[in-house]
Amino acid sequence: MASTFVAIAPLVSLLVAGDPVLVKAGDAYKDGIVSVAAKAPKEVTLKVLKGEAKAVADFLKEKLTGAEVSVTGETIKVKGLGEKDALDKIAALEFDAIPALAMDSPEAGGSIRVGRAAELPAGAAPNDDTERFKALVVGVTRGAFPVVTLKIKVVGAPKSVELQKKMKKITYITAPVALGQTKDGPDLANPLTQRNLIATYLRAGDNVLVHVTELKDKPAPDNYVIDYIERLP
């Protein structure tokens, strides 16, 4: 029988569309998604205060033409632009959407793959709202509509205390979103499919509430399915 899976991770602030990356106030730069940790003529060091550092770095790579952006832990270095030029350009940015990421991390979840549309296994535990948790979408791979596989980072624990104790180390999950099925493929009229269609419109950087089921007959890392997903503001 399938069992409910949850992962516990430290709570981090979520990125929201419209968040300023950095705030310019006169000649100073105040904290936004990042703060200024150090400055040099051709290098700026930023500390990530909100969201996932790698996701913020990828956002900056997309937006800062001509800059070399690297990330270590919660620190981002921006090289190749003058100090003031780099900071002014960063301060002009507002978070809108993080580009889709290539998932080559060795952490749990692995690379995103899209296979057969996921369907809840027979005997799966009921979807209990106390077992749902908040997550940040960090990767989206779409197959033939409406097949979607997501990589998510867990950023909040479920209400269920029992489930909070089950997992302590896994913070990333890669899993297909569950759909209702017919012998010919996904059943668009199925209530499960209707409920989870929102996943087809998600982008990296979106905040979601999810319920994940563990498939006991599948080997890791392909043993999870997202059977409930809701986009959060």
SVG drawing of the C-alpha trace seen along z (x, -y; Angstrom):
<svg xmlns="http://www.w3.org/2000/svg" viewBox="-15 -60 53 63">
<polyline fill="none" stroke="black" stroke-width="0.4" points="0.0,0.0 1.2,-3.5 2.1,-5.6 2.2,-9.4 5.6,-11.0 6.6,-14.4 10.0,-16.0 11.0,-18.4 13.2,-21.4 13.9,-24.7 11.2,-27.3 12.5,-29.9 10.8,-33.0 9.1,-32.5 9.8,-34.6 6.8,-36.5 6.3,-38.3 7.1,-42.0 9.6,-41.5 12.6,-43.9 15.9,-42.2 17.7,-45.2 16.4,-48.6 18.2,-51.8 17.8,-54.6 19.9,-57.6 23.5,-56.4 22.8,-53.4 21.4,-50.0 18.9,-48.5 17.9,-44.9 15.5,-43.2 15.7,-39.6 19.4,-40.0 21.7,-42.3 25.1,-43.7 27.7,-41.7 30.9,-43.1 31.9,-45.4 35.0,-45.6 35.6,-47.5 34.6,-44.5 32.8,-42.2 29.8,-42.4 29.0,-39.9 25.3,-39.4 23.8,-37.5 20.4,-35.8 17.8,-36.8 14.7,-35.4 14.1,-32.3 16.5,-29.7 20.0,-31.0 20.4,-29.0 17.1,-30.1 17.9,-33.8 21.3,-33.3 19.7,-31.9 17.3,-34.8 20.3,-37.2 22.1,-35.2 19.1,-35.7 18.7,-39.4 22.3,-40.7 23.8,-40.7 27.5,-40.4 27.8,-39.5 29.3,-36.3 27.1,-35.0 28.1,-32.3 26.6,-30.9 28.1,-29.2 25.7,-28.4 23.6,-31.5 26.2,-33.9 26.1,-35.1 29.0,-36.8 28.4,-39.0 31.6,-39.7 32.3,-41.5 30.3,-44.7 31.5,-47.8 30.4,-48.0 27.9,-50.8 26.7,-49.5 26.0,-46.1 24.2,-47.3 22.1,-49.8 21.1,-47.1 20.2,-44.7 18.3,-47.4 16.2,-48.0 15.0,-44.3 11.8,-43.0 11.3,-39.3 8.9,-38.1 9.8,-34.5 12.8,-32.3 13.9,-30.5 13.4,-26.8 16.4,-25.0 18.5,-22.1 18.3,-19.6 21.7,-18.0 21.9,-18.1 22.8,-14.8 20.3,-15.6 17.1,-13.5 14.8,-14.2 17.5,-13.9 17.0,-14.9 13.5,-15.7 12.1,-13.0 8.6,-12.7 7.2,-9.3 3.7,-7.8 1.2,-10.2 1.0,-9.5 -2.1,-7.9 -2.7,-7.2 -2.1,-3.5 -4.9,-1.3 -5.1,-1.5 -3.4,-4.9 -4.0,-6.6 -6.7,-9.3 -5.5,-12.9 -5.5,-14.4 -5.2,-18.2 -3.2,-17.9 -0.5,-16.1 -0.1,-18.8 2.9,-21.1 4.2,-24.3 6.9,-24.0 8.7,-26.1 8.7,-25.0 12.3,-24.9 11.8,-22.9 9.0,-22.1 9.1,-19.6 6.0,-19.2 5.0,-16.2 2.0,-15.9 -0.8,-17.9 -1.6,-17.6 1.5,-15.5 3.8,-17.5 6.7,-16.5 7.8,-19.0 10.9,-19.4 9.9,-21.1 11.8,-22.3 10.0,-21.7 9.7,-25.0 7.1,-24.2 6.0,-21.2 2.5,-19.6 0.2,-20.1 0.4,-16.3 3.0,-16.0 3.4,-12.3 4.4,-13.0 6.8,-15.7 8.9,-13.1 9.1,-10.6 11.5,-12.5 14.4,-14.7 16.9,-15.0 15.1,-15.1 14.4,-18.7 13.9,-18.2 11.3,-16.0 11.0,-15.3 7.6,-13.7 4.9,-13.6 1.6,-15.2 -1.2,-12.6 -3.9,-12.4 -7.0,-10.3 -6.5,-7.7 -8.4,-5.9 -7.0,-3.1 -6.1,-5.7 -4.3,-8.1 -5.1,-11.0 -8.8,-11.5 -9.5,-15.2 -12.9,-14.8 -11.7,-12.9 -12.0,-15.0 -8.3,-14.2 -7.2,-15.6 -9.4,-18.6 -8.0,-19.3 -4.4,-19.1 -4.6,-20.9 -3.1,-24.0 0.3,-22.2 0.4,-22.6 0.6,-26.4 3.2,-26.4 6.7,-28.0 9.8,-27.8 9.5,-30.2 5.8,-29.5 4.7,-28.8 2.5,-25.7 0.7,-23.6 1.1,-19.9 0.4,-16.4 2.9,-13.7 2.3,-9.9 5.1,-7.4 4.8,-4.4 6.2,-1.4 6.5,0.7 8.8,-1.9 12.5,-2.4 13.9,-5.7 13.9,-8.4 10.9,-7.5 8.7,-6.4 6.7,-9.6 3.7,-11.1 2.1,-14.6 -1.6,-13.8 -2.7,-17.3 -1.3,-20.7 -2.6,-24.2 -0.8,-27.4 -0.3,-29.9 -0.2,-33.7"/>
</svg>
